[in-house]
Amino acid sequence: MRAGLAGICDRCGQPSLAREPALLDVGRPQKGETVVVSAAAGATGSVAGQIARIVGARVVGVTGSDDKSRMLERDLGFDATVNHRSDKLREDLAAACPNGIDVYFDNVGGRVLEAVLPLMRTHGRIVCCGAVSQYDSAGPAPGPAGVPGQLIVKRLRMEGFLVSDYIGEWAQAQEQLAAWVAADELKVLEDIVEGLESAPRALIGILAGDNVGKRMVRVAPDPA
Ligand SMILES: NC(=O)c1ccc[n+]([C@@H]2O[C@H](COP(=O)([O-])OP(=O)(O)OC[C@H]3O[C@@H](n4cnc5c(N)ncnc54)[C@H](OP(=O)(O)O)[C@@H]3O)[C@@H](O)[C@H]2O)c1
């Protein structure tokens, strides 16, 4: 049984607000901490980053384009952004996170994870959500430099999760997310591609970063 969405957290024993599990249960961001989110303009990252902002953390998004970065800072309240295509990614991240990183919500693995690890603060938490940088590679990528050394020296916790672990909290999560949307605290980004015949291109495009928000394929008109 994982931490509930409301009531007492069965991991930390603290009273919990209604919560979105992945970031809040595994990452446990605190007010004032620095949270870095990769694929931050995507479906998962844009929500995780906004929830981190809602709980009072300082949020830094990693994206693959300056347009996406501008949108996150202008429309979604991210405090800073970094472009993962930069050839000085670690320096850019260090400049965006002058106090280090308390929580990293990792959607991509690979080069971004490797750049984040040396910047993690002692007792930091890495939420392993996905590894999109490796989904179209020929074989398994080598593990990032810094594992296990950085984990040991800084007593980091690196933990994966699957959304299905939280199926029991689904309804409460929907309720909380809907309340944040209604209060205009959480914005939903939708990226709709028309026609079933577009599905392969829509999927490949996600790996190339050509989506902003949740990519969906519309196969028929919306119900009236
Ligand atoms: N653990 C779970 O239960 C669970 C559930 C759902 C999804 N996931 C995972 O969460 C991640 C995000 O999924 P999503 O559906 O929300 O997709 P998404 O973030 O909407 O789209 C993926 C984004 O990843 C970025 N990207 C692609 N290649 C990259 C690379 N080499 N380095 C850095 N960024 C790269 C692209 O944005 P840029 O333009 O910024 O590069 C792209 O838009 C995926 O890894 C997915 O498998 C996990």
The ligand as an SDF file (V2000), in Angstrom:
LIG
                    3D

 48 52  0  0  0  0  0  0  0  0999 V2000
    6.2540    5.5690  -14.8280 N   0  0  0  0  0  0  0  0  0  0  0  0
    5.0310    5.6660  -15.3620 C   0  0  0  0  0  0  0  0  0  0  0  0
    4.0460    5.1180  -14.8530 O   0  0  0  0  0  0  0  0  0  0  0  0
    4.8580    6.5030  -16.6110 C   0  0  0  0  0  0  0  0  0  0  0  0
    3.5810    6.8360  -17.0650 C   0  0  0  0  0  0  0  0  0  0  0  0
    3.4720    7.6440  -18.2240 C   0  0  0  0  0  0  0  0  0  0  0  0
    4.6300    8.0730  -18.8730 C   0  0  0  0  0  0  0  0  0  0  0  0
    5.8520    7.6970  -18.3820 N   0  0  0  0  0  0  0  0  0  0  0  0
    7.0880    8.1660  -19.0150 C   0  0  0  0  0  0  0  0  0  0  0  0
    7.1240    9.5660  -18.8460 O   0  0  0  0  0  0  0  0  0  0  0  0
    7.9060   10.1360  -19.8910 C   0  0  0  0  0  0  0  0  0  0  0  0
    7.1140   11.2590  -20.5430 C   0  0  0  0  0  0  0  0  0  0  0  0
    5.9970   10.6740  -21.1890 O   0  0  0  0  0  0  0  0  0  0  0  0
    4.8760   11.5780  -21.8690 P   0  0  0  0  0  0  0  0  0  0  0  0
    3.8700   10.6330  -22.4010 O   0  0  0  0  0  0  0  0  0  0  0  0
    4.4690   12.6250  -20.8880 O   0  0  0  0  0  0  0  0  0  0  0  0
    5.6410   12.2030  -23.0930 O   0  0  0  0  0  0  0  0  0  0  0  0
    5.9380   13.7200  -23.3840 P   0  0  0  0  0  0  0  0  0  0  0  0
    6.7560   14.2480  -22.2440 O   0  0  0  0  0  0  0  0  0  0  0  0
    4.6680   14.4140  -23.7160 O   0  0  0  0  0  0  0  0  0  0  0  0
    6.8420   13.6270  -24.6920 O   0  0  0  0  0  0  0  0  0  0  0  0
    8.1490   13.2000  -24.5910 C   0  0  0  0  0  0  0  0  0  0  0  0
    9.0990   14.4070  -24.6030 C   0  0  0  0  0  0  0  0  0  0  0  0
   10.3910   13.9490  -24.2870 O   0  0  0  0  0  0  0  0  0  0  0  0
   11.3300   14.8630  -24.7820 C   0  0  0  0  0  0  0  0  0  0  0  0
   12.4830   14.1260  -25.3110 N   0  0  0  0  0  0  0  0  0  0  0  0
   12.4930   13.2580  -26.3620 C   0  0  0  0  0  0  0  0  0  0  0  0
   13.7450   12.7760  -26.5290 N   0  0  0  0  0  0  0  0  0  0  0  0
   14.5030   13.3520  -25.5670 C   0  0  0  0  0  0  0  0  0  0  0  0
   15.8850   13.2640  -25.2290 C   0  0  0  0  0  0  0  0  0  0  0  0
   16.7370   12.4610  -25.9090 N   0  0  0  0  0  0  0  0  0  0  0  0
   16.3380   13.9910  -24.1880 N   0  0  0  0  0  0  0  0  0  0  0  0
   15.5150   14.7980  -23.4960 C   0  0  0  0  0  0  0  0  0  0  0  0
   14.1900   14.9340  -23.7610 N   0  0  0  0  0  0  0  0  0  0  0  0
   13.7050   14.2030  -24.7910 C   0  0  0  0  0  0  0  0  0  0  0  0
   10.6370   15.6580  -25.9070 C   0  0  0  0  0  0  0  0  0  0  0  0
   10.5490   17.0240  -25.4820 O   0  0  0  0  0  0  0  0  0  0  0  0
   11.7430   18.0980  -25.7240 P   0  0  0  0  0  0  0  0  0  0  0  0
   11.3490   18.9270  -26.8850 O   0  0  0  0  0  0  0  0  0  0  0  0
   11.7470   18.8510  -24.4530 O   0  0  0  0  0  0  0  0  0  0  0  0
   12.9990   17.3330  -25.9890 O   0  0  0  0  0  0  0  0  0  0  0  0
    9.2350   15.0610  -25.9730 C   0  0  0  0  0  0  0  0  0  0  0  0
    8.2510   16.0310  -26.2060 O   0  0  0  0  0  0  0  0  0  0  0  0
    8.2420    8.9900  -20.8510 C   0  0  0  0  0  0  0  0  0  0  0  0
    9.5360    8.5300  -20.5490 O   0  0  0  0  0  0  0  0  0  0  0  0
    7.2050    7.9410  -20.5020 C   0  0  0  0  0  0  0  0  0  0  0  0
    7.6370    6.6390  -20.7940 O   0  0  0  0  0  0  0  0  0  0  0  0
    5.9760    6.9330  -17.2650 C   0  0  0  0  0  0  0  0  0  0  0  0
  1  2  1  0
  2  3  2  0
  2  4  1  0
  4  5  1  0
  4 48  2  0
  5  6  2  0
  6  7  1  0
  7  8  2  0
  8  9  1  0
  8 48  1  0
  9 10  1  0
  9 46  1  0
 10 11  1  0
 11 12  1  0
 11 44  1  0
 12 13  1  0
 13 14  1  0
 14 15  2  0
 14 16  1  0
 14 17  1  0
 17 18  1  0
 18 19  2  0
 18 20  1  0
 18 21  1  0
 21 22  1  0
 22 23  1  0
 23 24  1  0
 23 42  1  0
 24 25  1  0
 25 26  1  0
 25 36  1  0
 26 27  1  0
 26 35  1  0
 27 28  2  0
 28 29  1  0
 29 30  1  0
 29 35  2  0
 30 31  1  0
 30 32  2  0
 32 33  1  0
 33 34  2  0
 34 35  1  0
 36 37  1  0
 36 42  1  0
 37 38  1  0
 38 39  2  0
 38 40  1  0
 38 41  1  0
 42 43  1  0
 44 45  1  0
 44 46  1  0
 46 47  1  0
M  CHG  2   8   1  16  -1
M  END
$$$$
